[in-house]
Amino acid sequence: MNDFVEIVDVGPRDGIQSQSTLLDTDTKIEFIERLIDAGVRRIEAASFVNPKRVPQMADVDELVSRLQKHDHVKYIGLVLNRRGFDRAVQSGIDQINCTTVASETFCQRNQGASVDEMFRTIAEIVVEAQAAKQFVGVTIAASFGCPFEGEIAPQRVATMARQFADLGVDEIALADTIGVAVPSDVSRLLELVMPEIGAIPLRVHFHNTRNTGVANAYAAIQAGVRIIDASCGGVGGCPFAPGATGNVATEDILYMLQRMGIGTGISIEKIIATAKWLEGPLGSAMPAMVSRAGLFPPVAAA
């Protein structure tokens, strides 16, 4: 097991998208700058979606235009369709992440298209992105379970991953959108997916809906995954998946990795401070456990 894991903080996008309290652009910018100050180097900053469906993202064009450039920091923008891709390219955002869904029902409800239609759309986007030398990744949402269809066959996800690998995408992510996976599910799916995608980096995205998010991240790390999504404070949840609560918390993942001796380059103290700051604008306490319990103190010298 190598000793470094990259944390992608998705708080500014997936974290706040379902919150009822709308954050203004200045607050979002401050949130992102605080994450950068803590050492986060990849941030899912925004999604280029219909603001009528996701009001928190109504200011995405202004937000991206105001993002400060920092050495070694990359901003990710989520797109669901061709229109979103065109907006993302025009915005100049560093990296684009397309999303599809492993189940037909959820795909049609979330994306307004079938799984096959989404694949064709993403294939067109990938060709254009590659021609423009634009980083483009793909997330397969509901990889571990669907709120409408229930269990998802792991082989179905592996087949989808291979299809995207064949397109030559820069990264593939598997998302437990409704937080149903347990570590054995993660190990089993990764065992199927990893041989299908070769050297393409694999990223995982867990929700802590049933309190298994940290354990699932550990299982992924044991399997060889070195890119983990997390959300500062544990805020988040998919607004189109019934009962889907927050993402696994950045500080909870950091605590585990720090105690295991695995580096991230991120200050857990500054992430905790940011989570506590975020409680103000959102008007609610964060679900992250480490922010509430505090860090375990070092053993006193004898």
Beta strands, then each sheet from edge to edge (+ up, - down):
strand 1: 6-9
strand 2: 42-48
strand 3: 74-79
strand 4: 95-101
strand 5: 135-141
strand 6: 171-176
strand 7: 202-206
strand 8: 227-230
sheet 1: 1+ 2+ 3+ 4+ 5+ 6+ 7+ 8+ 1+
end
